Amino acid sequence: MGNVWTAIFSAERLGVWLLAVSGLLISAEVVSGEEGEHSQDFYVDMAYQFLEADGGGLALVSPRDVLVVTRVWTDQQDNTHVRFQQVAADLPVWGGEVSIHLRADGGVYHVNGNTVTIAAGDMASVRLSGEEVVVAIRKLESGRYAKAKIAAPELLVVLVDGLPRKTYRVAVSLGLKREFLFMDANNGGLIKVLTGSPTK
């Protein structure tokens, strides 16, 4: 009988010991996870503060209103990178993308990308749907795109003669060749054509 009680007592002590060790390990993980590290929100805020102080020379009046975060990632050297997309009228701006590169302490060590100067004033409204734009492309006078494979149009803001215009960017495949057509979202007019793989 004494051996049974000894076994139970030993088991209880072993369980308490394992529980205590587990608690120490959990505590150690929490502490090590907090030390010297910051959340993604911290780096995003540091990037915005840098831009608000005219870092990078982009001369943005209100970066938090015109730049939205599209990606945040940390590399193997513990540097964090924040990518922004410029917006106007809640639409992406063609050619307006900026990346801020920060050290682990939140200091900025590099900036790349561009923003577009958008003049104040109202842009013409979007009168055409994406489907109507596809129909307009197929009916272009040259007939070049009548049987082409046409992807879903993307609505953007594009500068045309220095003024912002709501525009559909449409990828069109002609065999192995791909073109990007920029169509006015108000009147369906062709603004420009690019080949290759342009980015926003």
C-alpha positions in Angstrom: 0.0 0.0 0.0 2.9 2.3 0.8 4.3 1.8 -2.6 1.0 2.9 -4.2 0.9 6.2 -2.3 4.5 6.8 -3.1 3.7 6.3 -6.8 0.7 8.6 -6.7 2.6 11.3 -4.8 5.5 11.0 -7.2 3.2 11.3 -10.2 1.5 14.4 -8.6 4.9 16.0 -8.0 6.0 15.1 -11.6 2.9 16.7 -13.0 3.3 19.8 -11.0 7.0 20.0 -12.0 6.1 19.5 -15.7 3.4 22.2 -15.4 5.9 24.6 -13.7 8.5 23.9 -16.4 5.8 24.4 -19.2 4.8 27.7 -17.6 8.4 28.9 -17.6 8.8 28.0 -21.2 5.6 29.8 -22.2 6.7 32.8 -20.2 10.1 32.7 -21.8 8.6 32.6 -25.3 6.3 35.6 -24.6 9.2 37.7 -23.2 11.6 36.8 -26.1 8.8 37.6 -28.6 8.3 41.1 -27.2 11.9 42.1 -26.7 13.4 44.1 -29.6 10.5 43.6 -31.9 7.8 45.9 -33.2 4.4 45.2 -34.8 3.7 45.9 -38.5 1.6 48.9 -37.4 4.7 50.4 -35.8 6.6 50.3 -39.1 3.7 51.6 -41.1 3.3 54.5 -38.7 7.1 55.2 -38.8 6.9 55.2 -42.6 4.0 57.7 -42.6 5.8 59.9 -40.1 8.9 59.9 -42.4 6.7 61.0 -45.4 4.9 63.6 -43.3 8.3 65.2 -42.5 8.9 65.3 -46.3 11.3 62.4 -46.2 12.2 61.2 -49.7 11.4 64.6 -51.1 7.9 63.5 -52.3 6.3 66.8 -51.0 3.1 65.0 -50.0 0.7 67.3 -48.1 -1.2 64.5 -46.3 0.4 61.1 -46.9 -2.2 59.2 -44.8 -4.9 60.5 -47.1 -3.3 59.8 -50.4 -1.2 56.7 -49.8 -2.7 53.3 -48.8 -0.6 50.3 -47.6 -0.6 47.4 -50.1 2.1 45.2 -48.5 4.3 45.0 -45.4 7.0 42.4 -45.1 10.2 41.7 -43.1 13.3 40.2 -44.7 16.0 37.9 -43.2 18.1 40.9 -42.1 15.1 42.1 -39.9 14.5 45.1 -42.2 10.9 45.9 -42.8 9.5 47.1 -46.1 6.2 49.1 -46.5 4.7 49.5 -49.9 2.1 52.2 -50.6 -0.2 52.8 -53.5 -1.2 56.4 -54.2 -5.0 57.0 -54.5 -7.3 59.7 -55.7 -11.0 59.6 -55.5 -10.6 56.2 -53.8 -8.9 54.9 -57.0 -5.3 53.8 -57.6 -3.2 56.4 -59.4 -1.3 55.1 -62.4 2.5 55.5 -61.7 1.9 56.3 -58.0 3.7 53.7 -55.9 6.2 54.2 -53.1 8.2 51.7 -51.0 9.7 52.7 -47.6 12.5 50.5 -46.3 13.1 50.5 -42.5 15.7 49.1 -40.1 14.6 47.0 -37.1 14.6 50.2 -34.9 12.2 51.9 -37.3 14.7 54.2 -39.0 14.4 54.7 -42.8 17.4 53.7 -44.9 15.9 53.8 -48.4 12.9 55.1 -50.4 12.0 54.2 -53.9 9.1 54.8 -56.2 7.1 57.9 -57.4 4.0 59.8 -56.7 1.9 61.8 -59.2 1.0 65.4 -58.7 -2.8 65.5 -58.9 -4.3 68.9 -59.6 -7.3 70.0 -57.4 -10.7 69.8 -59.0 -13.4 67.4 -60.0 -12.7 64.6 -62.4 -15.4 63.5 -64.9 -17.6 60.8 -63.5 -17.5 57.2 -64.5 -20.3 56.7 -67.0 -19.3 53.4 -68.6 -19.2 50.0 -67.0 -16.3 47.6 -67.6 -18.5 45.5 -69.9 -19.3 48.6 -72.0 -15.6 49.4 -72.3 -14.9 45.9 -73.6 -17.6 46.4 -76.2 -16.1 49.7 -77.2 -12.6 48.1 -77.6 -14.0 45.4 -79.9 -15.6 48.2 -82.0 -12.5 50.3 -82.4 -12.1 51.5 -86.0 -9.1 49.4 -86.8 -11.0 46.2 -86.0 -7.7 45.0 -84.4 -9.3 43.8 -81.2 -12.5 42.3 -82.6 -11.5 38.7 -81.7 -8.8 39.4 -79.1 -8.8 38.0 -75.6 -9.8 40.9 -73.3 -9.3 40.8 -69.5 -11.5 42.4 -66.9 -11.0 46.2 -67.0 -9.4 47.9 -63.9 -10.4 51.4 -63.0 -7.6 53.8 -62.3 -6.7 57.5 -62.2 -4.4 58.5 -65.1 -2.9 61.9 -65.9 -3.9 63.0 -69.4 -2.3 66.3 -70.5 -1.4 67.0 -66.9 -5.0 66.5 -65.6 -6.3 63.4 -63.8 -8.9 61.3 -65.5 -10.8 58.2 -64.4 -9.6 55.5 -66.8 -10.0 51.8 -67.4 -6.8 49.9 -68.0 -7.5 46.8 -70.0 -5.1 43.9 -70.8 -5.7 42.6 -74.3 -4.0 39.5 -75.7 -3.3 39.1 -79.4 -1.8 35.7 -79.8 1.5 35.9 -77.9 1.5 39.7 -77.8 -0.1 41.6 -74.9 -1.2 45.2 -75.0 -2.7 47.5 -72.4 -5.4 49.9 -73.5 -6.3 52.9 -71.4 -9.9 53.9 -72.1 -11.7 57.0 -70.8 -14.3 55.8 -68.2 -16.5 58.8 -69.0 -16.8 58.7 -72.8 -15.0 55.4 -73.8 -12.3 57.1 -75.9 -8.9 55.4 -76.3 -6.3 57.4 -74.4 -3.2 55.4 -75.0 -1.8 51.9 -75.7 1.2 50.3 -74.1 2.8 46.9 -74.7 4.5 44.7 -72.2 3.7 44.4 -68.5 3.3 47.9 -67.1 2.7 48.3 -63.3 0.4 50.8 -61.5 
